[in-house]
Amino acid sequence: METKLTIYNSLSRRKELFVPLHAPHVGLYVCGPTVYGDGHLGHARPAITFDILFRYLTHLGYKVRYVRNITDVGHLEHDADEGEDKIAKKACLESLEPMEVVQHYTLRYHKAMERLNVLPPSIEPHASGHIIEQIQFVQKILDAGYAYVSEGSVYFDVEKYNKKYHYGKLSGRNIDELLETTRALDGQSEKRRPADFALWKKAAPEHIMHWPSPWSEGFPGWHLECSAMGTKYLGEEFDIHGGGMDLMFPHHECEIAQSCAALGHESVKYWMHNNMVTINGQKMGKSLGNFITLDEFFSGTHPLLSQPFAPMTIRFFILQAHYRSTVDFSNDALISAERGFARLMEAYARLKKLTHAAETSNGEIRTLRARCEEAMCDDLNTPIVISHLFDAAKFINSCADGKATVSAADLKELQDVFRLFIEDILGLQVEDNGEKDDAYRKAVDLLLDIRLHAKQNKDWATSDRIRNELTALGFSIKDTKDGFEWSL
Ligand code: ZN
């Protein structure tokens, strides 16, 4: 299989031609959510970014095994090695079993992802379900000599590792500086050096999530789960590892170190990172009052929002930016995204009803598919795809308004390309309230059909009454050569 997909590899810091290790199979691992809090935009962006990658690889004919984990243990407050486990803390506060907290947020996360039309991964492993694999991984690192046991905990020896490998190669952090400046912190720590990170932590007596291990009753360090689960399901070497840019250091840097130390080689061929979201130009944070959950976007119940925003508006807004650029959310920007999305989908709806008039082919339309593919192959450039679709939408509207005509072949191509890119690849769908919506559309169509007959029978009173009353309700009605069109 030969394609020209190029992706930006964070490790080499350049765009590279994507060549899978074992075509047609592709292994894709993405760091999923820590399920302890309400789903927010920070969850939506990586999920949508790698959903696009998953969809596009599948479209290219690859058989993708997509693994997206659930972090449900070991993600501690303050830094990766210290503080309380967030899930355990919540469980204690609310007298819940930790897995009740995990289940509650996992279900909410899945529901939000479904509304955003994010496809489920092939495997969604929980860190807590892979303790044995993580213990085995720690043992391999110990056997290789890159970790040490201290007071029942196991730490990764960054300085020793860095003598043979390169700690900091992904994030570009200067490890000498890191080791130098942090060398003489406190003498209290179990760690030999502050740069070392935990592979296994002995649980304090009040810690409610712990498992037996050769070193202590405890729990795995946060970075370990992705090394253990990625290689378990995708092999010691696999194609793509993705996640948010905020995970590059320390999480992904530590993953590389763990895999190299345990296996003697790197596991991941391409590292991909989506950029972050900001709200009104600021980093999102609880203390800044701009922490908006996905549910609040969908319901419009946040002081910074003037109205609810449909999940598809959020998805469209995110796809209007390239995944390596930042996305700044604001109420105004979302309102214009909502309008833009409605315009595109209206053109798509008109396209479905368009009839062809025998005519020569249009060059712009003939190259549309190739131009969209080219943009996707250029490191998943979704904003360019969207702009090509908008250009084609202008042509569709001209045809529907009777100002241009389309040949039979072009019409079929347009319909195929729109369905492929809008629905299958960008994963955008018409907001659908199911049967209710369907019944409502049929009722309006019926009224306008009665009006059409009334007009044909020169029953102006009935025809005007239907038109005026629907207009008063906020409908916009357009007469066309084939009958009518309406929108609300
Ligand atoms: Zn991870």
Residues whose N, C-alpha, C, O or C-beta is under 5 A from the ligand:
A	BS01	ZN	C31 C226
